[in-house]
Structures are given as C-alpha cells and as structure tokens.
Amino acid sequence: MFASSSTSCCGGLSCVVYGLGVILGLIILKRVVSFIYAHFLYKNSTNYKNKWVLITGATSGIGEGFAHEFSKRGANIIMAVRSQNKADLLKQALESKYKNQVEIVIIDFETASRDDIKQALTTAIGTQRQIDVLVNNVGVNNTDNCPFPFLEQPESDFDRLIKVNIHSVVSVTRAVLPSMTPNGTILNLSSYTAKFPTPLMAVYAATKSFINAFSLALKYECPKMRVYGLSPMWVKSEMTMIKKASLLMPEAITYAKQTVDKIGCPIGIEYGLTSTYWPHDLVVSLISLAPESLVMSQMKKFLSSLMKRLQAKKNAKKD
C-alpha cells in the first residue's frame, strides 16, 4: 500500500511538472510568435496623406526622425519647439523634400506654464483642423547628460526633469486631445529606464515611469485611440551623445520608421514595456529574464564608469 501511495504521489508530481512545462512552453511560443509578427510581418497601412501630426521637440534626435518619417508618408507637421532658427531650417528641409505643409509653434517647455502651452497649441491648431497623431517627444536628461548619485545631483535638475518630462506630456496632451480625431494616435516617448529604474539616474527614470503609467491609463480611458508609451534604449542623438550609429544604437530616423510601421499592430507591442525597434525589444526581453539584483548592479557599474569618464572630460576642458 505504501509503495502504491508513493507511486501515485510521484505520478501526480510528474503531471504537475509536465503541465507547468507545457504552460511555460506556450508562453514562450506566444512571445516568439508575437515578436516575429510585430517586427517582421506587420506593417502599418494607414494613409497619412494631408493628415496633421503634432510633434514636440522636433528639431533633433527622435523628434526630427518622426518629422521626416511622417512627412515622407504625406503628413503635414506642426512642430512645437524652443529654437526658432533650428525650426526654420527643418521646416525648409521638410517642405523642400516632401512638398508638405510645416508649421512652427515656439514653446520653451522648461519655463512655459500649462496655460501658455494650451494657448500656443490651440491657436496653432485652430478650430477647423484635426490632429491625427500627437508625438510627445520633448524631454531632457540630467545636467550634461551625466549620471549622478541622488544626493550629489544638482537640485535644479529635479525641477527641470519633472517640468519637461512630465509636465509637458500632461499639458500638451490635455491641450491637443480635444482636437484629435476619434481614432487618433498618441506616441509618448519614455525610456527603457522606466522598466529598469536605473541607479545614478533615479529621477530621470522615475519621470519615464510616469509616462508609461500615464500612457497605459489613457489607452484604456480612450479605447478608440492608439496610445503608446515608447521605451527605446540608446538612439543616436544629442541627448545620448552617440556619434556613430550601430545595430543596437540606431539612427533616429531608423527608430522612427520602425515605430510608425508598428502603429496599430494588434499583438506583440506591449504599451510602455517594450521598444518598437526589434533589437531593443530583444535585449529588453532577455534582460527581463535576469534577476533584478544582477541587472541593477550591472547598470550601476556601467553608469558609474560613464560618470567618471564624463567628469574627467569635463575637468580636462577646464584645464
């Protein structure tokens, strides 16, 4: 009888282990199929001809990439930017190359109040125009783009990070949403640091986590709209200080193209959790499998090294 009970227990345990293995296998299979479909099979077929796209921080980096990509697809652009000179040059380049309409709204998101932003944008949009796509791209990093221990970071950074990375997204969305088409698209630029809150960049990472939470909540509040919290890793731009593009550090236009291609994808793109650029998505997925303590320790080690190099360069310039 004892032997029979032992055999029964072993058989039951084997069934449980087998069942868990099947479930895990199905989860992995679903993730792989979703990844392949989203990144290599699906392609956004939306016709953007003569539609209006509003982009904040459009004169450099990812914002400029989106300005070119949507212009290439026939859209008209409203740029909400700080620099008139840079905006004029980009406007000339876009209209010359793509034969579209480009309008400029000057807003300094570091100093503008919510009312300032609302007045500037509602005036630019007007009463007869609808916005099909809103790209909340404007954002800032730490002073000199340098990692800092929290207690050593300039306190002025905190207000600037919160004002530009959070306040601008909320204020711009609040101002533009009433003028958007019912099935419009909102692209909010977050960061991979929202998924892996990063030592030595605590406040920056927290502002990006806000964007993910805001995007997800708004997605369910406005179910007919497409709301994405985009979480790229490194992209060649002034903010990242990357001068040479590579597979893991693409040109901004490459990232923008792959993102626009995936708008409307029914599976495979988790709002605010993965990147629309497939190498980033793959890396983030693999990192997610590692223990949190290991990921955080390696992040801290890398950023500590980066901080020392940047500070050494800064000191060398002073000398």
C-alpha positions in Angstrom: 0.0 0.0 0.0 2.9 2.4 0.9 4.6 1.7 -2.4 1.3 2.3 -4.2 0.9 5.7 -2.5 4.5 6.7 -3.3 4.0 5.8 -6.9 0.7 7.8 -7.0 2.4 10.8 -5.5 5.3 10.6 -7.9 2.9 10.3 -10.8 0.9 13.3 -9.6 4.1 15.4 -9.2 5.2 14.4 -12.7 1.9 15.6 -14.1 2.2 18.9 -12.4 5.7 19.4 -13.6 4.7 18.4 -17.1 1.7 20.7 -17.0 3.9 23.7 -15.9 6.4 22.9 -18.6 3.6 22.9 -21.2 2.3 26.3 -19.9 5.8 27.8 -19.9 6.4 26.5 -23.4 3.1 28.0 -24.7 4.0 31.4 -23.1 7.5 31.3 -24.8 5.9 30.3 -28.1 3.4 33.1 -27.9 6.1 35.6 -27.1 8.2 34.4 -30.0 5.3 34.4 -32.5 4.2 37.9 -31.3 7.8 39.2 -31.7 8.1 37.8 -35.2 4.7 39.1 -36.3 5.1 42.6 -34.8 8.7 43.2 -36.0 8.9 41.4 -39.3 5.4 40.7 -40.7 3.1 43.5 -39.7 3.3 46.9 -41.4 1.1 49.9 -40.7 -1.0 50.7 -43.8 -2.5 53.9 -42.6 -2.7 56.7 -45.2 -1.2 59.8 -43.7 -1.6 61.9 -46.8 -2.6 65.5 -45.8 -3.2 64.5 -42.2 -1.7 66.6 -39.4 0.9 65.4 -37.0 2.0 67.5 -34.0 5.5 66.8 -32.6 7.2 68.3 -29.6 10.9 68.7 -29.6 11.0 68.0 -33.4 14.3 69.7 -34.3 16.7 67.0 -33.3 17.0 63.3 -32.4 14.0 61.1 -32.4 11.6 64.0 -32.8 13.3 65.0 -36.0 13.2 61.4 -37.1 9.4 61.4 -36.7 9.1 64.7 -38.5 10.9 63.2 -41.5 9.1 59.8 -41.4 5.5 61.3 -41.2 6.4 63.9 -43.9 7.7 61.1 -46.1 4.3 59.4 -45.7 2.5 62.6 -46.8 1.5 64.1 -43.5 1.6 67.8 -42.6 3.6 68.7 -39.5 3.2 71.1 -36.5 6.4 71.4 -34.6 6.3 72.6 -31.0 9.9 73.6 -30.4 12.1 76.0 -28.4 14.6 77.1 -31.2 13.2 79.3 -34.0 16.4 79.0 -36.0 16.5 75.2 -35.9 12.8 75.0 -36.6 13.1 77.3 -39.7 15.9 75.1 -41.1 13.9 71.9 -40.6 10.7 73.4 -42.0 12.6 74.4 -45.1 14.2 71.0 -45.5 10.9 69.1 -45.0 8.8 71.3 -47.3 11.5 71.2 -50.0 11.9 67.4 -49.8 8.4 66.2 -49.2 6.2 69.0 -50.5 4.1 69.1 -47.4 3.0 71.8 -45.0 5.0 72.5 -41.9 4.0 75.0 -39.1 6.1 76.1 -36.2 5.0 76.8 -32.6 7.6 78.2 -30.3 7.3 76.9 -26.7 10.1 76.6 -24.1 8.8 73.7 -22.1 11.3 74.4 -19.3 9.5 77.7 -18.5 6.1 77.6 -20.1 3.0 77.3 -17.8 0.1 74.9 -18.6 -1.9 77.9 -19.8 1.0 79.1 -22.0 1.1 75.7 -23.7 -2.6 75.4 -24.1 -2.9 78.9 -25.7 0.0 78.3 -28.1 -1.2 74.9 -29.3 -4.9 75.7 -29.6 -4.1 78.8 -31.6 -1.8 76.8 -33.9 -4.3 74.0 -34.4 -7.3 76.4 -34.9 -10.9 75.4 -34.9 -11.2 73.7 -38.3 -8.1 71.4 -38.1 -7.9 67.9 -36.5 -4.7 66.3 -35.3 -4.3 62.6 -36.3 -1.0 61.9 -34.5 0.5 63.5 -31.4 4.1 62.8 -30.6 5.1 63.8 -27.1 8.8 63.6 -27.8 10.4 66.6 -25.9 12.5 65.5 -22.9 15.7 66.3 -21.0 18.3 64.3 -19.2 20.5 65.1 -16.2 22.8 68.1 -16.4 25.5 67.4 -19.0 23.7 64.1 -19.7 25.8 62.7 -16.8 24.7 60.1 -14.2 24.7 61.4 -10.6 24.2 59.8 -7.1 20.9 61.2 -5.9 22.4 63.3 -3.1 25.0 64.8 -5.4 22.8 65.7 -8.3 22.1 69.4 -8.7 18.6 70.1 -7.2 17.8 72.3 -10.2 17.8 69.1 -12.2 14.8 67.8 -10.4 12.5 70.7 -11.3 13.8 70.6 -14.9 13.3 66.9 -15.3 9.8 67.0 -13.9 8.8 70.1 -15.8 9.9 68.9 -19.2 9.5 65.1 -19.0 6.2 65.0 -17.1 4.5 68.5 -17.1 4.9 68.9 -20.9 3.4 65.5 -21.7 0.3 66.1 -19.5 -0.1 69.7 -20.6 0.3 69.1 -24.3 -2.0 66.0 -24.3 -4.6 68.0 -22.4 -4.4 70.8 -24.9 -4.3 68.7 -28.1 -6.7 65.8 -27.2 -9.9 67.7 -27.8 -8.7 68.5 -31.4 -7.7 64.9 -32.2 -9.6 62.5 -34.5 -11.6 59.9 -32.6 -9.3 57.1 -33.7 -6.1 59.1 -33.5 -2.6 58.1 -32.2 -0.6 59.3 -29.3 3.1 58.4 -29.1 4.7 59.3 -25.7 8.5 58.9 -25.6 9.5 57.0 -22.5 12.7 55.0 -22.0 14.0 51.5 -21.2 14.9 53.0 -17.8 11.2 53.1 -17.0 11.2 49.3 -16.9 14.6 49.1 -15.2 14.8 52.1 -12.8 18.4 53.0 -13.0 20.8 53.7 -10.2 22.5 57.1 -10.6 19.6 58.2 -12.8 16.8 57.9 -10.3 14.8 61.0 -11.0 15.1 60.7 -14.8 14.0 57.0 -14.7 11.1 58.0 -12.4 9.9 60.6 -14.9 9.9 58.0 -17.6 8.0 55.5 -15.4 5.3 58.2 -15.1 5.0 58.4 -18.9 4.4 54.6 -19.1 1.7 54.7 -16.4 0.1 57.8 -18.0 0.1 56.1 -21.4 -1.4 52.9 -20.2 -4.2 54.6 -18.2 -5.0 56.9 -21.2 -5.1 53.9 -23.5 -8.0 52.4 -21.5 -9.7 55.7 -20.9 -9.8 56.4 -24.7 -10.3 52.9 -26.1 -10.8 54.0 -29.7 -7.4 55.8 -29.8 -4.0 54.2 -30.0 -1.8 55.3 -27.1 1.8 54.1 -26.9 4.4 54.6 -24.3 7.6 54.1 -26.3 10.6 52.7 -24.4 13.7 52.9 -26.6 17.2 52.1 -25.5 20.1 54.0 -27.0 19.4 56.0 -30.2 21.9 58.3 -31.9 21.0 61.8 -30.7 22.4 64.9 -29.0 20.9 63.7 -25.7 22.6 60.3 -25.8 25.8 61.8 -27.2 26.2 58.8 -29.5 28.1 59.9 -32.6 28.1 56.6 -34.6 25.0 54.5 -35.2 25.0 50.7 -34.9 22.5 47.9 -34.8 21.8 48.5 -31.1 22.2 52.3 -31.3 20.3 53.2 -34.5 19.8 56.5 -36.3 16.8 58.4 -35.1 15.1 58.0 -38.5 15.5 54.3 -38.3 13.8 54.1 -34.9 11.1 56.5 -36.1 10.4 54.4 -39.2 10.1 51.1 -37.3 7.8 52.8 -34.8 5.4 54.2 -37.4 5.4 50.8 -39.2 4.0 49.2 -36.0 1.2 51.6 -35.2 -2.0 49.6 -35.0 -0.2 46.3 -34.6 -2.8 44.0 -32.7 -0.2 41.8 -30.9 3.4 41.9 -29.8 3.7 45.5 -28.7 3.2 45.9 -25.0 2.3 49.5 -24.2 5.2 51.2 -22.4 7.1 48.0 -21.8 8.9 47.1 -25.0 10.5 49.0 -27.8 9.2 49.2 -31.3 12.8 48.7 -32.6 13.4 45.0 -32.7 17.0 44.8 -31.4 15.9 46.9 -28.3 12.9 44.7 -27.8 15.1 41.6 -27.9 17.6 43.0 -25.5 15.0 44.2 -23.0 13.2 40.8 -23.2 16.5 39.0 -22.4 17.4 41.4 -19.6 13.9 40.8 -18.1 14.9 37.1 -17.5 17.8 38.0 -15.3 17.5 38.6 -11.5 16.8 42.2 -10.6 19.8 42.4 -8.3 22.1 41.4 -11.1 20.6 43.8 -13.6 20.7 46.7 -11.2 24.3 46.0 -10.1 25.5 45.9 -13.7 23.5 49.1 -14.5 25.2 50.8 -11.6 28.6 49.6 -12.6 28.2 50.8 -16.2 26.8 54.2 -15.2 29.5 54.7 -12.5 32.1 54.1 -15.2 30.3 56.5 -17.5 30.0 59.2 -14.8 33.8 59.0 -14.1 34.6 59.3 -17.9 32.3 62.3 -18.4 33.6 64.1 -15.3 37.2 63.5 -16.4 36.4 65.0 -19.8 34.7 68.0 -18.2 37.7 68.6 -15.9 40.1 68.3 -18.8 38.2 71.0 -20.7 38.5 73.3 -17.7 42.3 72.8 -17.6 
